[in-house]
Amino acid sequence: MDRVIIHSDMNSCYASIECSLNPELRGKAVAVGGSTEDRHGIILAKSEEAKKCGVKTGEVIWQAKQKCPDLIIIPPHFEQYMKYSSLAHDIYSRYTDKIEPMGLDEVWCDISGSIKAFGGAKKICDEIREAFKNELGLTVSIGLSYNKIFAKLGSDLAGRDEVFEISRENYKEKVHPLPVRVLFGIGPKTGDKLNSYGINTVGQLAACSSEWLRLIFGVLGEDMWQKANGLDFSRVMSDGQKIPIKSIGHGITCTADLVDSNEVWKVMLSLSQNVSKRLREAHLEATAVQIAVKDNQLVTRQFQGSTPYVTQSAGEIAKTALDLFQKNYLWNYDVRSVTVTAINLQSENSPVQLELTGDYKRHEKQKILDDTVMELRQRFGEKAIFNCCLMTETKMPEHKEKVPLPFMRYR
């Protein structure tokens, strides 16, 4: 018997919450964005009215203002978004305990065991929609299907405050004519590569040989083929069940362009301290680091490489990040923003294979130093002790919103 899974996505989540908190904003072109003074001028969310003007999530505020001169920019209030996310969670929990969040505004729910009790899957979806409108003043788009991938696609295809169903009987009719990029997990680069082989639709992808796709794309090729053919068997995690964390990163848009490696180092060191803290909180260690560097032409490049040791150390993460930067960045343009991410994570209690060439005594001394620094910061505050190089100008914003935990990337 097929599972019954829904994917629920709050419409224009941040902007809708701001309008719910301040009714005077309703019906106006509203966008949630970062501080223009700190050059965090990125649109995080927009209302339907702003969307109709062509405003897009992720574009810089000045570009959005050109499209929509009357656009009202609201700073983000993550504590309110967390509150509404919790209230939304309460609504879903009326129907199932199998609730898997995807950020603050999206969830998968497995309602297979609730169908008979509540009179059918469509009735549950309609009740959820009504509860959001009546209790939170928000609307949701809901995808209904027999697997997670098609449920997610259904919510993407659904209109505002609508339900879109993709069944085992109709998925070829509804999904196969669509572009390959609509499938969850297929990004722009993978989409371009598929297009270069003449694979433009989901149906064409489904008709390919899985062996050939695996040869060209590796494990991802087999995964794409299964998704296109409706063969997603991944389960919805139960409420409260921990999902393995795939990576932990932190990025920042600088208050002014970084013009040399010394300035980049100070930013990377500061970011790595945040990454190190979160690794410790999650009881994880990194075996590799990934950096993303956006230049002042808004072009982003990513590089990654292994750390010399399995580590939680801010210093070792930052040094690996800087080494990647110096080896790969060509300095055609100055740097606007930097992200440092710890990847290939493992439990801090996992056994480690030692190498003959490693200086493990120095590594252990660094670990003891890091432990001491972390303890001092926990007792006396984040600014109780820090690297002396960070006492000078770092071109980092002084006041940063803390991004909530659900935005961490998961397996």
VENZITA-V185345 format. One record per run of one state. SS is the DSSP state (h for helix, s for strand, l for the rest). FROM is the first residue (numbers start at 0). LEN is the number of residues. Records with the same first field share a line. If there is no record, write none. Layout:
SS=FROM-LEN, FROM-LEN
This chain:
l=0-4, 10-2, 21-1, 25-4, 33-8, 46-1, 52-7, 67-4, 74-3, 92-6, 101-4, 110-1, 118-2, 136-3, 145-2, 157-5, 166-4, 175-3, 182-5, 196-4, 207-2, 217-1, 228-16, 258-2, 281-2, 295-4, 311-2, 328-6, 347-12, 380-7, 391-13, 407-1, 410-1
s=4-6, 29-4, 41-5, 59-1, 71-3, 98-3, 105-5, 139-6, 162-4, 178-1, 200-1, 244-14, 283-12, 299-12, 334-13, 408-2
h=12-9, 22-3, 47-5, 60-7, 77-15, 111-7, 120-16, 147-10, 170-5, 179-3, 187-9, 201-6, 209-8, 218-10, 260-21, 313-15, 359-21, 387-4, 404-3
